Each structure stands twice: as structure tokens, then as C-alpha cells.
Amino acid sequence: MVTALVFGTVILWGNSHCFVSPAEAIDPYQRVSGTGQTATGSSGFFSGVQRIGDSLFSGPSYQVAAVPPQLNAPATIPSPVVGSPVIQGGPVYNSIGGFDPLFPGLRSQIDTRLYFRGEYLLWDATGMGTPALVTTSPNGTGQSVAAVLGQPSTSTLFGASDLNDGSASGFLFGGGLWITPQQTAAIEGEYFQLSEENDRYRGSSGGDVILGRPYFDLSSGQEAAELISFPGAFGGDISVDSSSELRSFLLNARIALCNHGMHCVQCGERDHTDWIIGYRNIRLRDSLQINENYNSIGTAPSLALSRSDSFRTTNEFQGLQLGFIHRILLNRAWLESSMRVALGNNEQTLQISGNTTRTQSGVTDTFDGGLYALRSNSGTHKRDEFAMIPELGLRFGYRLTDRLHASIGYSVLYLPNVARASEQIDRDLNSGLIPEETNPLIGPLRPQVLWVHSDYLAHGVHFGGELHF
């Protein structure tokens, strides 16, 4: 079972519980000259270019500016871990000031308000249920019952289990900008993706091993199997490939919750809670591809047959996201919990296709339809489903420096009523529809589109860092 989940967060040092009177952001890092004095110079475009070059390549020195103590400000503790000017606001941060002639006050506008987040994901996700796709029987089994489910000697080589379940790695990128210097409102975005999960099977026999594809024949009312390999009659191969992929992105506003009304002043609390509201997009894609080839052995006229079946599903959710984030400040560390719920439409797309190529006595014919994908269920099918997608998260962070934070967390994401590719296989077939189709056709038009739904859970750990400007 595989599960995935993520959540966007923002670093908020100080007291976001309250709306406070406007205050100018203080830059704790000032560029200084070689003698230790604050650097000054001529203004103008060329001066700005020179300052950018000095910051990026010349490596000017930096010192921590004297900053008056602020209420609820986290304690300033010299970091034994990272002391590089690049991390502490050196060339990268101060070079932004070189754009002042072109964009006056750019650095002061984003100081302590711009942040980025990157994380590595190691999650577990729910697999998709699959019927038995490839079966076998011991040599000596009669051809009429070989590889047929329900027979005592038949065993399953592939299928009858969940595909694409287990661990999957991924990545997350996020960031945002506080609109107000007091960090009471922000706009932030987030994108995450899990790596594609795959399950595969390859089987081949020259006729010495029995291989078959099982189904239920509605014409006879009994289990049956299409033989790919049987001693003295057929020899061939079969391949099965499946894949699953999850990705998500969001864009939301973040607003500080004030427990003391709209006109409160700094209340001295070190914890804060923020409401979030915005847009969420989640996409889950699955596919299942089955290909078989077999040739007759020692019979005339010769027969070569190739079949393929393809099932693909896409669940594309778009909707409104609501939630909150609560953070507890613990000196250099912090603990953050979040809950988000997305409400909206899940557009489900199901694509089914099949193909058969038959070569007999040197003549080749091509037909639409395979074995599980026939004219009765082939095509592109769509439907819309209302969905409510909850997400829970917990993160622990540590301030390596005032601008660099390391974090580790755990998240859970739940997608209800999704359509998975392999679960859309209808094994109840009218064998008269299998190419070349019987004419006239007798019996029901099966297989059909089932629209089977199941739940998808993605959960796991994530660890990475945040950089604040």
C-alpha cells in the first residue's frame, strides 16, 4: 500500500497571533568595508552593477549589525554549524542590494519576508488491485483445462494482488512571500511529485511450459483461458507493464489568526496559528499494458497471433483548499502541525484500447480489440466526482542559522473514490467478441466499463531545509 502527503509551510519568527503596529524590517546583516565601516558609494546604474559584482565575486566581509532587542524575537545564538556568509546573508543576500538603482528598496522589501523550502520525500502509497493476468498448469494437464482458474492444478504467475504498492521517493519545492512586514499575511506555493512506480512481468516458452490468460466465458458460463504456450501446440511470450504516478501543486494565501481581536497589540505569546485558503490541484495517473505473441507449432496452416490490451486512468482533482498551520517556537527549534482539506471536483478519465494482428498462411489481418479490451468497452470515458481530500502533517525544525533551517516531518494524504487502471478490467467476456468476432454475435456485450472505485493513501517522511532572505 502506498501513500503520499505533503504540506506547504512558512517560517514565522515572532508573534503571528497578533496584528501589531507597522514596523520597519531590520536587516541584521550589513555590508562593511575592509576597515569595518559601513560601505557607501556613488549612486547610479553603473554603481549598482559594480556592487553586484563585488557581492558575487569579490567576497566582501560582513558583520552582524547591532539590532535592538525585539519582543518575542527568537534568541540570537551563534551557530556552531554554519557560519558561511553565503548562508548568513552574505553574497547572495547582499547582492540583491546592488539592484537598488534599478529597483529602489528591493532588499528592504523582501528582507525577512521571502522564503524557500526544499525536501526529499520517502513515502508509501496504496497499490491498485489486479485480477489474475497470467496463469500456468503443470505439463500433462489437458488443453481444455490448462491455465484455467478454479482447476486444482492451476497457479497464478502474475496478478491477483496489488500492483505498484510500496515505497516511492520524491521531491517537494515550496516558497512564499509575506505581504506585510509584520508577517500577518502571505502568498505561498508548493509542488511535489512522487517518482513513477512500476511492476512488470515477462514470460516466454517454446511450448515446454504452459502459459495462459484467464477469463470467465459468458458464452459457456465457465472459467476459460487463452493459451499462449502449450506443449506441441503453441509457443509464445507475454509481457505486462504497469505504472502509477502522483503529483500535486497549490497556491494559497496564509493569514495570521489573532486571538485578541483585530486591534490587539503584541501579546507576548511565542506560538502562532495561521489560516490558509487557496487552490489545490492533484493528479494520480495509472496504466496497465498487456502484450502477447504466440505461434502454432507443427500444424498447418501456420498461425501467428499478437494481442495487446491497454488500460489508462487519470484522476485530476481541482478545488478549494482550507486549513490551518500551528507552530510552537522552542528557542532554536520549532514544532509545526498542519491540517488541510481540499474540496472540489475529481475529473476521472478512463482510456481502454486493444489490438489484434493475425498472420495465417502468409496473409496478415488487423482487428480492433484484444482480450480484455473489446469493442464493448473500448474508447475514452469520462466522469466527474465530488471529492474531499484531507491532509495532515507534522514537522520538527531546527535553526542552523538565522536564515537556514533544517526540518524533518511526516505527512498523510488521502484520496477517496479514485479510479485505478487495473481495477477497470472486466474478466466476464463474451468469447464471441474476441477477434476475429463471431458473426452473428450471440450473447451480451461484455466486457463493459465498470468504473470501479477505491481509496488511495499516500504517507511518509520528508526531510530537507528552508532558506530565508
C-alpha positions as CSV (number, residue, x, y, z in Angstrom):
1,M,0.0,0.0,0.0
2,V,1.4,3.4,-1.0
3,T,0.6,6.7,0.4
4,A,1.8,10.2,-0.1
5,L,1.4,13.5,1.5
6,V,2.8,16.9,1.8
7,F,2.1,20.4,3.1
8,G,3.3,23.9,2.5
9,T,4.7,25.8,5.5
10,V,6.1,29.1,6.3
11,I,8.7,30.2,8.8
12,L,7.3,32.7,11.2
13,W,9.6,34.1,13.8
14,G,7.9,36.4,16.3
15,N,4.3,36.6,17.2
16,S,1.8,35.9,14.4
17,H,-1.1,35.6,16.8
18,C,-1.4,39.4,16.8
19,F,-1.8,42.2,14.4
20,V,0.8,44.8,15.5
21,S,1.5,48.4,14.6
22,P,3.7,48.7,11.4
23,A,7.3,48.3,12.0
24,E,10.2,48.6,9.6
25,A,12.0,45.3,8.9
26,I,15.5,45.3,10.4
27,D,18.4,43.8,8.4
28,P,20.7,42.1,10.9
29,Y,23.4,41.8,8.3
30,Q,25.2,44.9,7.0
31,R,27.9,45.0,4.4
32,V,31.1,46.7,5.7
33,S,34.4,47.9,4.1
34,G,37.8,46.4,4.8
35,T,38.2,48.8,7.8
36,G,35.0,47.6,9.3
37,Q,32.9,50.7,8.5
38,T,29.6,50.6,6.7
39,A,30.2,50.8,2.9
40,T,28.9,53.7,0.9
41,G,29.4,54.7,-2.7
42,S,28.1,56.7,-5.6
43,S,24.6,56.0,-6.9
44,G,23.6,55.3,-10.4
45,F,23.2,52.3,-12.7
46,F,27.0,51.6,-13.1
47,S,27.4,51.8,-9.3
48,G,24.7,49.2,-8.9
49,V,26.5,46.9,-11.4
50,Q,29.7,47.3,-9.5
51,R,28.1,46.5,-6.2
52,I,26.6,43.3,-7.7
53,G,30.0,42.2,-9.0
54,D,31.6,43.0,-5.6
55,S,29.0,40.9,-3.8
56,L,29.1,37.9,-6.0
57,F,32.8,37.7,-6.9
58,S,34.9,39.8,-4.6
59,G,33.7,38.3,-1.4
60,P,33.3,41.5,0.8
61,S,33.3,40.9,4.6
62,Y,30.2,41.0,6.7
63,Q,29.5,41.7,10.4
64,V,26.4,41.3,12.5
65,A,24.7,44.7,13.0
66,A,23.7,45.8,16.4
67,V,19.9,45.2,16.5
68,P,17.8,46.5,19.3
69,P,16.0,43.7,21.2
70,Q,12.5,42.9,20.0
71,L,9.6,41.4,21.9
72,N,9.3,37.7,21.2
73,A,12.2,37.7,18.8
74,P,14.0,34.3,18.9
75,A,17.2,34.2,20.8
76,T,20.3,35.0,18.7
77,I,22.7,32.2,19.4
78,P,26.0,31.9,17.5
79,S,25.7,28.9,15.2
80,P,28.4,26.3,15.5
81,V,27.1,24.5,12.5
82,V,27.1,27.0,9.6
83,G,29.0,30.3,9.6
84,S,29.4,31.0,5.9
85,P,28.5,34.5,4.7
86,V,26.6,32.9,1.9
87,I,24.2,31.2,4.4
88,Q,24.2,34.0,6.9
89,G,23.1,36.6,4.3
90,G,26.4,37.3,2.6
91,P,27.0,37.5,-1.2
92,V,23.6,36.0,-2.2
93,Y,21.5,38.2,0.1
94,N,23.5,41.4,-0.1
95,S,24.0,41.3,-3.8
96,I,20.2,42.0,-4.0
97,G,21.1,45.4,-2.7
98,G,23.0,46.0,-5.9
99,F,19.8,46.3,-7.8
100,D,18.7,49.4,-5.7
101,P,19.5,51.8,-8.6
102,L,17.1,49.8,-10.8
103,F,14.6,48.7,-8.2
104,P,14.9,51.0,-5.2
105,G,14.4,49.3,-1.9
106,L,14.2,45.8,-3.3
107,R,16.2,44.2,-0.5
108,S,14.4,46.0,2.3
109,Q,11.1,44.9,0.7
110,I,11.9,41.2,0.9
111,D,14.1,41.1,4.0
112,T,12.8,38.5,6.4
113,R,9.8,38.1,4.2
114,L,10.9,35.8,1.3
115,Y,11.5,32.1,1.9
116,F,12.0,28.9,0.0
117,R,11.7,25.2,1.0
118,G,13.0,22.0,-0.5
119,E,12.5,18.5,0.8
120,Y,13.2,14.9,-0.2
121,L,10.2,12.5,0.2
122,L,10.1,8.9,1.1
123,W,6.5,7.7,1.1
124,D,4.4,4.7,0.9
125,A,1.4,4.6,-1.5
126,T,-1.6,2.3,-2.0
127,G,-1.4,-0.1,-4.9
128,M,-4.1,-0.9,-7.4
129,G,-6.0,-4.2,-7.2
130,T,-5.5,-6.6,-10.1
131,P,-7.1,-9.8,-11.2
132,A,-5.1,-12.8,-12.2
133,L,-3.5,-12.0,-15.5
134,V,-1.1,-14.8,-16.3
135,T,-1.6,-18.5,-15.2
136,T,0.1,-21.8,-15.7
137,S,-0.5,-25.5,-15.1
138,P,1.9,-28.5,-14.9
139,N,2.7,-30.4,-18.1
140,G,0.3,-33.2,-18.7
141,T,-2.7,-31.0,-18.0
142,G,-5.4,-31.3,-20.6
143,Q,-5.6,-28.5,-23.1
144,S,-9.2,-27.7,-22.3
145,V,-8.5,-27.0,-18.6
146,A,-4.9,-25.8,-18.8
147,A,-4.2,-22.4,-17.1
148,V,-8.0,-22.2,-16.2
149,L,-8.7,-20.6,-12.8
150,G,-10.5,-22.9,-10.4
151,Q,-8.7,-26.0,-11.5
152,P,-6.7,-27.7,-8.7
153,S,-3.5,-27.7,-10.8
154,T,-3.7,-24.0,-11.9
155,S,-1.5,-21.4,-10.3
156,T,-1.1,-17.7,-10.9
157,L,2.1,-16.3,-12.2
158,F,1.2,-12.6,-12.2
159,G,-1.8,-10.7,-10.8
160,A,-4.3,-11.4,-8.2
161,S,-2.6,-8.8,-6.0
162,D,-1.9,-5.1,-5.7
163,L,0.4,-3.5,-8.2
164,N,2.7,-0.5,-7.7
165,D,2.4,-0.5,-3.9
166,G,5.4,0.1,-1.6
167,S,7.9,2.9,-1.1
168,A,8.4,5.7,-3.6
169,S,10.8,8.6,-3.4
170,G,10.0,12.1,-4.5
171,F,10.7,15.8,-4.0
172,L,8.9,18.9,-2.8
173,F,9.6,22.6,-3.6
174,G,7.8,25.5,-2.0
175,G,8.1,29.1,-1.1
176,G,6.3,32.3,-0.4
177,L,6.4,36.0,0.4
178,W,4.9,37.8,3.4
179,I,2.9,40.7,2.1
180,T,3.1,42.6,5.4
181,P,6.3,43.4,7.3
182,Q,4.6,42.2,10.4
183,Q,4.2,38.7,8.7
184,T,0.4,38.6,9.2
185,A,-0.4,37.7,5.5
186,A,1.5,35.8,2.9
187,I,1.2,34.2,-0.5
188,E,2.8,30.8,-1.0
189,G,3.1,28.0,-3.4
190,E,4.1,24.3,-3.3
191,Y,4.8,21.5,-5.8
192,F,5.5,17.9,-5.0
193,Q,5.9,14.7,-7.1
194,L,6.5,11.0,-6.3
195,S,8.6,9.0,-8.7
196,E,6.8,6.6,-11.0
197,E,6.2,3.2,-9.5
198,N,6.3,0.2,-11.8
199,D,5.6,-3.6,-11.7
200,R,6.5,-5.8,-14.6
201,Y,6.2,-9.4,-15.8
202,R,7.9,-11.2,-18.6
203,G,7.1,-14.8,-19.6
204,S,8.2,-16.9,-22.6
205,S,8.0,-20.5,-23.6
206,G,8.7,-22.5,-26.7
207,G,5.8,-24.9,-25.7
208,D,7.5,-26.7,-22.9
209,V,5.8,-24.6,-20.2
210,I,2.1,-23.8,-20.2
211,L,1.2,-20.1,-20.2
212,G,-2.3,-18.7,-20.4
213,R,-4.5,-15.7,-19.8
214,P,-7.6,-16.5,-17.7
215,Y,-11.1,-15.1,-18.1
216,F,-14.7,-16.0,-17.5
217,D,-16.5,-17.1,-20.6
218,L,-20.2,-15.9,-20.5
219,S,-21.0,-18.0,-23.6
220,S,-20.3,-21.2,-21.8
221,G,-20.8,-19.9,-18.2
222,Q,-17.4,-21.3,-17.2
223,E,-13.8,-20.2,-16.5
224,A,-11.6,-20.4,-19.5
225,A,-8.1,-19.3,-20.7
226,E,-6.4,-18.2,-23.8
227,L,-3.3,-20.3,-24.2
228,I,0.0,-18.6,-25.2
229,S,2.1,-21.7,-24.8
230,F,1.2,-25.4,-24.7
231,P,3.3,-28.5,-25.4
232,G,3.0,-29.5,-29.1
233,A,0.5,-26.8,-30.0
234,F,1.7,-23.2,-29.2
235,G,4.8,-21.3,-28.2
236,G,5.0,-17.6,-27.4
237,D,5.6,-14.8,-24.9
238,I,3.7,-12.3,-22.7
239,S,4.6,-9.0,-21.1
240,V,2.7,-7.0,-18.5
241,D,3.8,-3.4,-17.6
242,S,2.1,-1.1,-15.0
243,S,2.8,2.3,-13.7
244,S,1.5,4.8,-11.1
245,E,2.4,8.5,-10.6
246,L,1.2,11.2,-8.2
247,R,1.9,14.9,-8.3
248,S,0.3,18.0,-6.7
249,F,0.6,21.8,-6.7
250,L,-1.1,24.5,-4.8
251,L,-1.3,28.3,-4.5
252,N,-2.7,29.8,-1.3
253,A,-2.9,32.8,1.0
254,R,-1.9,32.5,4.6
255,I,-3.4,34.8,7.2
256,A,-2.4,35.0,10.9
257,L,-5.1,34.3,13.4
258,C,-5.3,36.9,16.2
259,N,-6.9,35.6,19.4
260,H,-7.5,39.1,20.8
261,G,-9.4,40.9,18.1
262,M,-8.4,43.0,15.1
263,H,-6.8,45.7,17.2
264,C,-4.7,43.7,19.6
265,V,-1.1,44.6,20.4
266,Q,1.8,42.2,20.9
267,C,0.6,39.8,23.4
268,G,3.8,38.1,24.3
269,E,2.9,34.6,23.1
270,R,5.6,32.6,21.3
271,D,3.2,30.3,19.4
272,H,1.1,31.2,16.4
273,T,-1.7,29.9,14.2
274,D,-2.3,30.8,10.6
275,W,-5.3,30.1,8.4
276,I,-4.8,29.0,4.8
277,I,-7.1,29.3,1.8
278,G,-6.3,28.7,-1.8
279,Y,-6.3,26.5,-4.9
280,R,-5.2,22.8,-5.0
281,N,-4.5,20.5,-7.9
282,I,-3.8,16.8,-7.5
283,R,-3.2,14.3,-10.3
284,L,-3.0,10.5,-10.0
285,R,-2.2,8.5,-13.2
286,D,-2.2,4.7,-13.7
287,S,-1.6,2.5,-16.6
288,L,-1.6,-1.2,-17.4
289,Q,-0.3,-2.7,-20.7
290,I,-0.5,-6.4,-21.7
291,N,1.1,-7.7,-24.9
292,E,1.1,-11.3,-26.1
293,N,2.5,-13.2,-29.1
294,Y,2.2,-16.8,-30.0
295,N,2.8,-19.2,-32.9
296,S,1.3,-22.5,-33.7
297,I,3.7,-25.5,-33.6
298,G,3.6,-28.3,-36.1
299,T,0.2,-27.5,-37.6
300,A,-0.9,-26.4,-41.0
301,P,-1.7,-23.8,-41.9
302,S,0.7,-21.9,-39.7
303,L,-0.8,-19.2,-37.4
304,A,0.9,-16.3,-35.7
305,L,-1.2,-14.0,-33.4
306,S,-0.4,-10.9,-31.5
307,R,-2.7,-9.2,-29.0
308,S,-2.5,-6.1,-26.8
309,D,-4.7,-4.6,-24.1
310,S,-4.2,-1.1,-22.7
311,F,-6.0,0.5,-19.6
312,R,-5.2,4.0,-18.5
313,T,-6.8,6.2,-15.8
314,T,-6.3,9.8,-14.8
315,N,-7.8,11.3,-11.6
316,E,-7.4,15.1,-11.9
317,F,-8.6,17.0,-8.8
318,Q,-9.1,20.8,-8.7
319,G,-10.7,22.6,-5.9
320,L,-10.6,24.9,-2.9
321,Q,-8.2,24.3,-0.1
322,L,-8.8,25.3,3.5
323,G,-6.8,24.6,6.7
324,F,-4.6,25.9,9.4
325,I,-0.9,25.7,10.5
326,H,0.1,25.9,14.1
327,R,3.7,26.5,15.2
328,I,5.3,26.3,18.6
329,L,8.7,28.1,19.0
330,L,11.3,26.3,21.1
331,N,14.3,28.7,21.1
332,R,16.4,27.4,18.2
333,A,13.8,24.7,17.4
334,W,10.2,24.7,16.3
335,L,7.3,22.2,16.1
336,E,4.7,22.7,13.4
337,S,1.4,20.8,12.9
338,S,-1.0,21.4,10.0
339,M,-4.4,20.2,8.7
340,R,-5.6,20.9,5.2
341,V,-8.8,19.9,3.4
342,A,-9.4,20.3,-0.3
343,L,-13.0,20.4,-1.6
344,G,-13.7,20.2,-5.3
345,N,-14.2,18.1,-8.5
346,N,-12.2,15.0,-9.4
347,E,-12.4,14.5,-13.2
348,Q,-11.8,10.8,-14.0
349,T,-10.7,9.7,-17.4
350,L,-10.6,6.0,-18.5
351,Q,-8.9,5.0,-21.8
352,I,-9.3,1.4,-23.0
353,S,-7.9,0.1,-26.2
354,G,-6.9,-3.2,-27.8
355,N,-5.5,-4.6,-31.0
356,T,-5.1,-8.0,-32.6
357,T,-2.8,-8.9,-35.6
358,R,-3.2,-12.3,-37.2
359,T,-1.0,-13.8,-39.8
360,Q,-2.2,-17.1,-41.3
361,S,-0.7,-18.7,-44.5
362,G,1.2,-15.5,-45.2
363,V,-1.9,-13.3,-45.0
364,T,-2.0,-10.6,-42.3
365,D,-5.2,-9.1,-40.8
366,T,-5.6,-6.5,-38.2
367,F,-8.6,-6.1,-35.8
368,D,-9.7,-3.7,-33.1
369,G,-9.8,-5.3,-29.7
370,G,-7.5,-7.6,-27.7
371,L,-8.7,-9.9,-24.9
372,Y,-9.9,-7.7,-22.1
373,A,-10.3,-4.6,-24.3
374,L,-13.0,-5.3,-26.9
375,R,-15.4,-3.1,-28.8
376,S,-17.9,-3.3,-25.9
377,N,-15.7,-1.3,-23.5
378,S,-13.0,0.4,-25.7
379,G,-12.8,4.1,-26.0
380,T,-12.3,7.2,-23.8
381,H,-14.7,7.6,-20.9
382,K,-15.0,10.5,-18.5
383,R,-17.0,11.3,-15.4
384,D,-16.9,13.9,-12.6
385,E,-16.9,13.1,-8.9
386,F,-17.1,15.4,-5.9
387,A,-14.1,14.8,-3.6
388,M,-13.0,15.9,-0.2
389,I,-9.3,15.3,0.3
390,P,-7.8,15.7,3.8
391,E,-4.1,16.1,4.6
392,L,-2.3,16.0,7.9
393,G,1.3,16.9,8.7
394,L,3.8,17.3,11.5
395,R,7.2,18.9,11.1
396,F,10.1,19.5,13.5
397,G,12.7,22.1,12.6
398,Y,16.0,23.5,13.9
399,R,17.6,26.8,13.1
400,L,21.1,26.1,11.9
401,T,21.4,29.9,11.4
402,D,19.0,32.8,11.4
403,R,18.4,32.2,7.7
404,L,18.8,28.4,7.2
405,H,16.6,25.9,8.9
406,A,16.7,22.1,8.7
407,S,13.5,20.1,9.1
408,I,12.0,16.6,9.2
409,G,8.4,15.6,9.1
410,Y,5.6,13.1,8.5
411,S,2.5,13.6,6.3
412,V,-0.6,11.7,5.3
413,L,-2.7,12.4,2.2
414,Y,-6.0,10.6,1.5
415,L,-7.7,10.5,-1.9
416,P,-11.2,8.8,-1.7
417,N,-13.0,7.1,-4.6
418,V,-10.3,7.2,-7.3
419,A,-10.3,5.1,-10.5
420,R,-7.3,2.8,-10.9
421,A,-6.3,1.3,-14.3
422,S,-6.1,-2.4,-13.5
423,E,-9.3,-2.3,-11.4
424,Q,-11.3,-1.5,-14.5
425,I,-10.7,-4.9,-16.1
426,D,-13.9,-6.8,-16.6
427,R,-13.0,-10.5,-16.8
428,D,-16.5,-11.5,-17.8
429,L,-16.2,-11.8,-21.6
430,N,-18.4,-12.9,-24.4
431,S,-15.9,-15.0,-26.2
432,G,-17.7,-14.3,-29.5
433,L,-16.3,-10.7,-29.3
434,I,-12.7,-11.8,-29.2
435,P,-11.2,-11.0,-32.6
436,E,-12.0,-12.3,-35.2
437,E,-15.5,-11.6,-33.9
438,T,-18.3,-14.2,-34.4
439,N,-20.9,-13.1,-36.9
440,P,-23.7,-13.1,-36.0
441,L,-22.8,-12.4,-32.3
442,I,-24.8,-14.3,-29.7
443,G,-24.9,-13.2,-26.1
444,P,-24.3,-10.0,-24.1
445,L,-21.9,-7.2,-25.0
446,R,-19.2,-7.9,-22.4
447,P,-16.7,-6.8,-21.1
448,Q,-18.1,-3.4,-20.1
449,V,-17.0,-0.2,-18.4
450,L,-17.1,-0.9,-14.7
451,W,-16.0,2.4,-13.1
452,V,-14.6,0.6,-10.0
453,H,-13.5,3.0,-7.3
454,S,-11.1,2.5,-4.4
455,D,-9.3,4.7,-1.9
456,Y,-5.7,5.9,-2.3
457,L,-3.5,6.7,0.7
458,A,0.0,8.2,0.5
459,H,2.1,8.8,3.6
460,G,5.7,9.0,4.7
461,V,8.6,11.1,5.9
462,H,10.2,14.1,4.3
463,F,13.3,16.0,5.3
464,G,15.1,19.0,3.9
465,G,15.6,22.7,4.6
466,E,14.3,26.2,4.4
467,L,16.2,29.3,3.3
468,H,15.0,32.8,4.4
469,F,16.1,36.1,2.8
